[in-house]
Amino acid sequence: MNCQIEKRLGMKNLIKSKLELLIELGQLMELVLEQLMELLIEELMEELMELVLGQLKELELLYFDAFIPIEFNASSVYYIQKHQMDSF
């Protein structure tokens, strides 16, 4: 009788320790996933910033190409827009 009780207690403790290990493993996996997500977000943000800067440079070129000189003066140059910039 005592032998069966000891076996059951031993199994219970074994199962409990394995469950605790599984819980710790789950928590570690959660931390790793969070760190991976942060790294992925940082990398995606860098790529997005590069794309945005590229688009801004293209927009800047388009904006300055939209002006044509119409009159030269000793102190300044006057420009007139080729296209309406309202669409921006």
N, C-alpha and C positions, 0 to 999 in steps of 0.2 A: 504494500500500500504506500509506504513512504517513498519507495523507488518510483512509483508512478507519479506521485506528487512532485518529486524532484525533477523528473523528466518534463512534466508539464511546465514547471517553473523555469526550467532551463530553456525550453522551447519558447515560452512567453518572453523571457529576457532576450533570446536570440532574435525573435521577431521584432521586439521593441527596438533593439539596437540597429537592426537592418532598416526599420522604418525611419529611425532618426538619421541614419546615413543617407537614405533616399531624400529626406527633407533637406538635409544640408547640401546634397548634390543638386537638388532643384533650385535652392537659393543661389548656389554658385553659378549654375547655368543662367539664371535670371540676371545676375550681375554681368556675366560675360556678354549676354545678349544686349544688355543696356549699353555696355561699352562699345560693342560692335555697331550698334545703332548710332551712337554719338559720332564715331569715326566716319560712318557712312554719310551721316548728315553733314559733317564738316567737309567731306570730300565733295558731296553734291553741291554744297553752298559755294565752294571754291570754283567748281565748274560753271555754276550758274552765274557767279560774278564775272568770270571770264567771258561768258556769252553776252552778258549785259554790257560789259565794257566794250566788247566788239560791236554790238549794236549801237551803242552811244557814239562810237567813233564813226560808224557809217552814217548815222543820223546827222552828226556834226558836219561831215563832208557834204551830205545832201543839202543841209541848211545853208552852208556857205556857197554851194554851187547854185542855190536858188536866187542869189543876188547877182545882178550885172551892173558894172559901172556905167553911169550915164553922163556924168560931168566931172571933170577934173578941175580942181581949184588949187591954189598955192598952199592953202592950209588944210584942206580935207578932200575926201572923195565921197561923193554921194552915190548911194545905191538904191535901186528899186527892185522889188521882189519880182521874180518871174511868175511864181505861183502863190496862191493864198496859203498862209501857214495855219489857217483855222483848223485844218484837218488834223493837225498835231494836237 
